């Protein structure tokens, strides 16, 4: 079986979003057709995102504006990975620990809805600090985080992404916030999203697929592609977002496949047999 024959056998496609399917509100060429073809051929796609700043409902609305109909079951976020991690680490006590979240109100609501004891205020009985991509970041939050890290609380971060792509360039993401706090306090977080393999495991378990059936697709080697490698599945690196070919030699992270974008992947798998 050739590499492309192997690619055509994939049944579960785990897709990054920003920089892979779209940029801001612009869907990349061929992305809609790719998603249509996956469903039309009886296969499954799941969107994996390290962005903790908004929940699945926001992504459903965003995708709908671009002509893609989705449901909550189509998304696994770094918040889902965090919940999985906290339950695994602390058991039932995870719901008793008080967690300070340096993140958006949406992030806090997602955690509260899952039963966690969450706060955004500096209090004496906080056990855990979690930071995420925070579009509502203030100096007061950074100060609270430094105080808590000085106290020695357990420390998690949703994702190590340095930047988040926009139409005008990039803005600092959670990895940059974590680096800033490390320089201030000397403490590093435990990252729970990509490149850790939790989201890959959650997707395969949710839909009943094996590693041989699964392909991770993304534009960042150090998160998306590393996540797939760590999860024991094949990967496709697309050059439509942050990553470049030079990054492969710089990082030593080697994807199974390299494509210009998801439109090219769609053509390789489906050819012209299916179309919108």
GIWOUR-V833131 format. One record per pair of residues at least 4 apart in sequence whose C-alpha atoms are under 7 Angstrom apart, sorted by the first residue. I is the first residue (numbers start at 1). J is the second residue. If there is no record, write none. Layout:
i->(I,I)
j->(J,J)
This chain:
i->(1,1,2,3,4,5,7,8,10,10,10,11,11,11,11,12,12,12,12,12,12,12,13,13,13,13,13,13,14,14,14,14,14,14,14,15,15,15,15,15,15,16,16,16,16,16,16,16,17,17,17,17,18,18,18,19,19,19,19,19,19,20,20,20,20,20,21,21,21,22,22,22,23,23,23,24,24,27,27,29,30,30,30,31,31,31,32,32,33,33,33,34,34,34,34,35,36,36,37,37,37,38,38,38,38,39,39,46,46,47,47,47,48,48,48,49,49,49,50,50,50,50,50,50,51,51,51,52,52,52,52,52,52,52,53,53,53,53,53,53,54,54,54,55,55,55,56,56,56,57,57,58,59,60,60,60,61,62,63,63,63,64,64,70,76,76,77,78,78,78,78,79,79,80,81,81,81,81,81,82,82,82,83,84,85,85,86,86,87,87,87,90,93,95,95,95,96,97,97,98,98,98,98,98,98,99,99,99,99,99,99,99,100,100,100,100,100,100,100,101,101,101,101,101,101,101,102,102,102,102,103,103,103,103,103,104,104,104,104,105,106,107,108,108,109,110,111,111,112,112,112,122,127,127,128,128,128,129,129,129,129,130,130,130,131,131,131,132,132,132,132,133,133,137,138,139,140,141,142,143,144,145,146,146,146,147,148,148,149,149,150,155,155,156,156,156,157,157,157,157,158,158,158,159,159,159,159,159,159,160,160,160,161,161,161,162,162,162,162,162,163,163,163,163,164,164,164,164,165,165,165,166,172,173,174,175,176,177,178,179,180,181,182,182,182,192,194,194,194,195,195,195,195,195,196,196,197,197,197,197,197,198,199,200,200,200,201,201,202,203,204,204,204,205,209,210,211,211,212,214,214,215,215,215,216,216,216,216,216,217,217,217,217,218,218,218,218,218,219,219,219,219,219,219,219,219,220,220,220,220,221,221,221,221,222,223,224,225,225,225,225,226,226,227,228,228,228,228,229,229,234,235,235,235,236,236,236,236,237,237,237,237,238,238,238,238,238,239,239,239,239,239,240,240,243,246,247,248,248,248,259,259,260,261,262,263,264,265,266,266,267,267,270)
j->(5,6,6,7,8,9,269,269,213,214,215,43,44,213,214,43,44,45,209,213,214,215,44,45,46,214,215,216,45,46,47,48,215,216,217,46,47,48,216,217,218,20,47,48,49,217,218,224,21,22,47,49,22,23,165,23,165,219,240,241,242,218,219,238,240,241,27,28,31,26,27,28,27,166,167,166,167,31,66,263,34,262,263,35,262,263,36,68,37,275,276,38,262,263,266,39,40,276,41,274,275,42,43,44,45,43,44,74,75,74,75,76,75,76,77,76,77,78,77,78,158,159,193,194,77,78,133,77,78,79,107,132,133,158,103,104,106,107,133,134,58,106,107,59,106,110,60,72,75,61,72,62,63,64,70,71,65,66,67,68,69,68,69,74,80,199,81,82,158,192,193,83,158,84,85,192,193,198,199,86,158,192,87,88,89,192,90,94,91,92,94,94,97,115,116,117,117,117,127,117,118,125,126,127,128,117,118,119,126,127,128,129,118,119,120,126,128,129,130,108,118,119,120,129,130,131,130,131,132,141,107,131,132,133,134,108,134,135,136,109,110,111,112,118,113,114,115,116,116,117,118,144,153,154,153,154,155,153,154,155,156,155,156,157,156,157,158,157,158,159,174,173,174,141,142,143,144,145,146,147,148,149,150,181,185,151,152,153,153,185,185,189,190,189,190,191,189,190,191,192,191,192,193,174,175,191,192,193,194,174,175,191,173,174,175,172,173,174,175,176,170,171,172,173,170,171,172,173,169,170,171,170,176,177,178,179,180,181,182,183,184,185,186,187,188,196,223,224,227,222,223,224,226,227,227,230,201,227,228,230,231,202,203,204,228,231,205,231,206,207,208,209,210,209,213,214,232,233,233,233,234,233,234,235,225,228,234,235,236,224,235,236,237,224,225,236,237,238,224,237,238,239,240,241,242,243,224,225,242,243,225,226,243,253,226,227,228,229,235,237,255,230,253,231,232,233,234,235,233,234,256,255,256,257,255,256,257,258,255,257,258,259,258,259,260,261,262,243,244,259,260,261,260,261,247,250,251,252,253,254,264,265,264,265,266,267,268,269,270,271,271,272,274)
